Amino acid sequence: MLFASFMFALMGVFAKLLSQSMPSLEVVFFRNVFGVVLIAATLVKKPMNHRGGKPWLLFFRGMMGFLALLAFFYNIAHIPLGDAMTYSKTSPLFTALFAWLILKEKMTPAGWAALFLGFAGIVFIAKPSGLMLDKTAWLGIFSGAGAALAYTAVRELRNYYDTRAIVLSFTGIGTIGPLILMAVSPYVNLPELDMIFGEFILPEGGVWLYVVAMGLFATLAQYYMTKAYGATQAGIVGAVSYSNILFSILLGLFIGDPFPDPYTWLGISLIVTAGVVVVSIKRGGR
């Protein structure tokens, strides 16, 4: 999981570098098209075997995953890499909240305390002006909440679909969606929605190396994260996964990100503590 977290951080670095020469929407496209190709390759040897029956839930999982990734990559392009990663790591907090709201799972006092700490951490990172959050803060919150909704859907979909079908719902929509949005972008003039629209820019020269590197590191991260969850308890792996934030901060410094201020460090600490508490409660079944 440590290695996977480092690979995720490297993926973020190359996504940020790519964002200097293309819109974040196009970066999301290149991120997902790798996944489509890899899953398609596995289908040649082993076709999917599932009963299905939940197409709209499958679509919902893919759409929420795509939108959360779009918000995440937009933030990678516009705020320090460590901050963007920290926002995305709030997903366990939102997953616990949605499990309570949607699946009617019990929430312990420790779980509620962890949610309070985590949301307090978001405030310290966002540093709202009065009661107002800026666009990247809202998108950061959505990147965690959207991913949590997608994960909540996966818990139900696992009973009906091959794992590859669930992943393909995400990577497929994450590939087709950007193509559609980039096609209509020349006819849309909404600067405030620049996280959704962006015209395609053909990569040139060394930029292609960034594209390949991002796809490679993302694939390695997914592979080793899957192996980690298969090797030991999910709670332990989930706790170790927060090392991704530290790796992202350190690598971000090499590409020009500012060193986090004390309020940001406090916010990160609160979110990590809350996340570890949530996954520990889940592991213990309390």
KEKOL-260094 format. One record per residue (C-alpha): residue number from 1; x, y, z; residue in one letter. Coordinates in steps of 0.1 Angstrom, whole numbers. Layout:
     i       x       y       z   aa
   NUM       X       Y       Z    A
...
***
This chain:
     i       x       y       z   aa
     1       0       0       0    M
     2      29      23       6    L
     3      42      17     -29    F
     4       7      21     -43    A
     5       3      54     -24    S
     6      36      66     -39    F
     7      25      57     -74    M
     8      -8      76     -68    F
     9      13     106     -58    A
    10      34     103     -90    L
    11       2     100    -110    M
    12      -8     133     -95    G
    13      25     149    -104    V
    14      22     141    -140    F
    15     -15     151    -141    A
    16      -4     185    -127    K
    17      23     188    -153    L
    18      -1     178    -181    L
    19     -26     205    -168    S
    20      -1     231    -179    Q
    21      -6     223    -215    S
    22     -42     209    -217    M
    23     -75     213    -198    P
    24     -82     190    -168    S
    25    -110     175    -188    L
    26     -86     161    -213    E
    27     -63     149    -186    V
    28     -92     129    -172    V
    29     -98     114    -207    F
    30     -62     102    -209    F
    31     -64      89    -174    R
    32     -94      67    -181    N
    33     -86      55    -216    V
    34     -58      35    -202    F
    35     -82      17    -179    G
    36    -106       9    -208    V
    37     -78      -6    -228    V
    38     -65     -27    -199    L
    39     -99     -41    -190    I
    40    -107     -48    -227    A
    41     -75     -69    -228    A
    42     -86     -90    -199    T
    43    -119     -98    -216    L
    44    -101    -115    -244    V
    45     -89    -143    -221    K
    46    -118    -143    -196    K
    47    -152    -130    -206    P
    48    -174    -114    -179    M
    49    -196    -137    -159    N
    50    -224    -120    -139    H
    51    -262    -119    -136    R
    52    -266     -82    -139    G
    53    -300     -65    -133    G
    54    -289     -31    -120    K
    55    -280     -10    -151    P
    56    -290      23    -137    W
    57    -270      18    -105    L
    58    -241       8    -126    L
    59    -245      40    -146    F
    60    -247      60    -114    F
    61    -215      45    -101    R
    62    -197      53    -133    G
    63    -211      89    -135    M
    64    -203      97     -99    M
    65    -168      83    -102    G
    66    -162     103    -134    F
    67    -175     136    -119    L
    68    -155     131     -87    A
    69    -124     124    -107    L
    70    -130     155    -129    L
    71    -133     176     -97    A
    72    -101     160     -83    F
    73     -81     166    -115    F
    74     -93     202    -117    Y
    75     -80     208     -82    N
    76     -47     191     -90    I
    77     -43     217    -117    A
    78     -52     247     -95    H
    79     -42     240     -59    I
    80     -12     223     -42    P
    81     -10     186     -49    L
    82     -11     177     -12    G
    83     -43     197      -7    D
    84     -60     181     -37    A
    85     -51     146     -24    M
    86     -63     154      11    T
    87     -97     165      -2    Y
    88    -100     132     -21    S
    89     -91     112      10    K
    90    -122     125      28    T
    91    -141      98       9    S
    92    -141      73      38    P
    93    -158     100      60    L
    94    -185     106      34    F
    95    -188      68      28    T
    96    -196      63      65    A
    97    -221      92      64    L
    98    -239      78      33    F
    99    -239      43      47    A
   100    -258      57      77    W
   101    -281      77      55    L
   102    -287      53      26    I
   103    -279      18      39    L
   104    -291      25      74    K
   105    -259      13      90    E
   106    -253      22     126    K
   107    -230      51     135    M
   108    -212      49     168    T
   109    -203      79     190    P
   110    -167      74     179    A
   111    -178      75     143    G
   112    -197     107     148    W
   113    -167     122     165    A
   114    -144     112     136    A
   115    -168     129     111    L
   116    -167     161     132    F
   117    -129     160     132    L
   118    -127     153      95    G
   119    -151     181      85    F
   120    -133     205     108    A
   121    -101     195      90    G
   122    -118     205      57    I
   123    -125     239      71    V
   124     -88     244      81    F
   125     -76     235      46    I
   126    -103     255      28    A
   127     -98     286      49    K
   128    -132     301      41    P
   129    -136     338      38    S
   130    -164     344      63    G
   131    -189     317      55    L
   132    -179     314      18    M
   133    -158     286       3    L
   134    -141     291     -30    D
   135    -146     269     -61    K
   136    -117     246     -55    T
   137    -129     240     -19    A
   138    -163     230     -31    W
   139    -148     208     -58    L
   140    -125     192     -32    G
   141    -155     184     -10    I
   142    -173     170     -40    F
   143    -143     149     -50    S
   144    -146     131     -17    G
   145    -184     130     -15    A
   146    -187     119     -52    G
   147    -162      91     -47    A
   148    -180      80     -16    A
   149    -213      78     -34    L
   150    -196      57     -61    A
   151    -181      34     -34    Y
   152    -215      30     -17    T
   153    -230      19     -51    A
   154    -201      -6     -56    V
   155    -211     -24     -23    R
   156    -244     -32     -39    E
   157    -232     -38     -74    L
   158    -207     -65     -63    R
   159    -236     -88     -58    N
   160    -247     -84     -94    Y
   161    -217     -77    -116    Y
   162    -182     -88    -125    D
   163    -157     -65    -109    T
   164    -144     -56    -143    R
   165    -179     -44    -154    A
   166    -180     -21    -123    I
   167    -146      -7    -131    V
   168    -155      -4    -168    L
   169    -186      16    -159    S
   170    -162      42    -144    F
   171    -135      42    -170    T
   172    -159      39    -199    G
   173    -180      69    -188    I
   174    -147      87    -179    G
   175    -136      82    -215    T
   176    -168      89    -234    I
   177    -179     118    -211    G
   178    -148     139    -218    P
   179    -150     133    -255    L
   180    -186     146    -256    I
   181    -178     176    -234    L
   182    -147     185    -255    M
   183    -168     182    -287    A
   184    -193     208    -274    V
   185    -168     230    -257    S
   186    -161     253    -287    P
   187    -198     262    -287    Y
   188    -200     270    -249    V
   189    -189     302    -233    N
   190    -191     296    -195    L
   191    -158     305    -179    P
   192    -171     296    -145    E
   193    -176     260    -156    L
   194    -141     256    -168    D
   195    -139     224    -147    M
   196    -164     208    -171    I
   197    -156     222    -205    F
   198    -123     224    -224    G
   199    -112     221    -260    E
   200     -90     191    -270    F
   201     -53     200    -274    I
   202     -32     175    -293    L
   203      -2     166    -271    P
   204      31     172    -288    E
   205      67     160    -282    G
   206      75     153    -245    G
   207      39     159    -234    V
   208      32     124    -247    W
   209      57     110    -222    L
   210      37     127    -194    Y
   211       5     111    -207    V
   212      22      76    -207    V
   213      37      82    -173    A
   214       4      92    -158    M
   215     -13      62    -172    G
   216      15      39    -161    L
   217      16      51    -125    F
   218     -21      51    -122    A
   219     -22      15    -134    T
   220       6       4    -110    L
   221     -12      22     -81    A
   222     -45       4     -88    Q
   223     -27     -29     -91    Y
   224      -7     -28     -59    Y
   225     -36     -12     -40    M
   226     -57     -42     -50    T
   227     -30     -66     -40    K
   228     -27     -48      -6    A
   229     -64     -51       1    Y
   230     -62     -88      -8    G
   231     -32     -94      15    A
   232     -44     -82      49    T
   233     -73     -64      67    Q
   234     -89     -35      49    A
   235     -86     -13      80    G
   236     -49     -16      81    I
   237     -45      -9      44    V
   238     -69      20      45    G
   239     -49      36      73    A
   240     -16      32      54    V
   241     -32      47      23    S
   242     -31      81      40    Y
   243       7      81      33    S
   244      -4      93      -1    N
   245      -9     128      13    I
   246      26     130      26    L
   247      41     117      -7    F
   248      20     142     -26    S
   249      32     171      -4    I
   250      68     161      -8    L
   251      66     156     -46    L
   252      45     187     -49    G
   253      74     207     -35    L
   254      96     196     -64    F
   255      72     210     -90    I
   256      67     243     -73    G
   257      40     238     -47    D
   258      43     260     -16    P
   259      51     244      17    F
   260      18     239      37    P
   261      11     265      63    D
   262       2     255     100    P
   263     -35     257      93    Y
   264     -32     233      64    T
   265     -11     209      84    W
   266     -37     210     112    L
   267     -65     203      86    G
   268     -45     174      71    I
   269     -39     159     106    S
   270     -76     161     115    L
   271     -87     145      83    I
   272     -61     117      85    V
   273     -70     110     122    T
   274    -107     109     113    A
   275    -101      86      84    G
   276     -80      62     104    V
   277    -107      61     131    V
   278    -135      54     106    V
   279    -116      26      89    V
   280    -106      11     123    S
   281    -143      12     135    I
   282    -153      -5     102    K
   283    -126     -31     106    R
   284    -136     -39     142    G
   285    -173     -40     133    G
   286    -182     -16     161    R
***
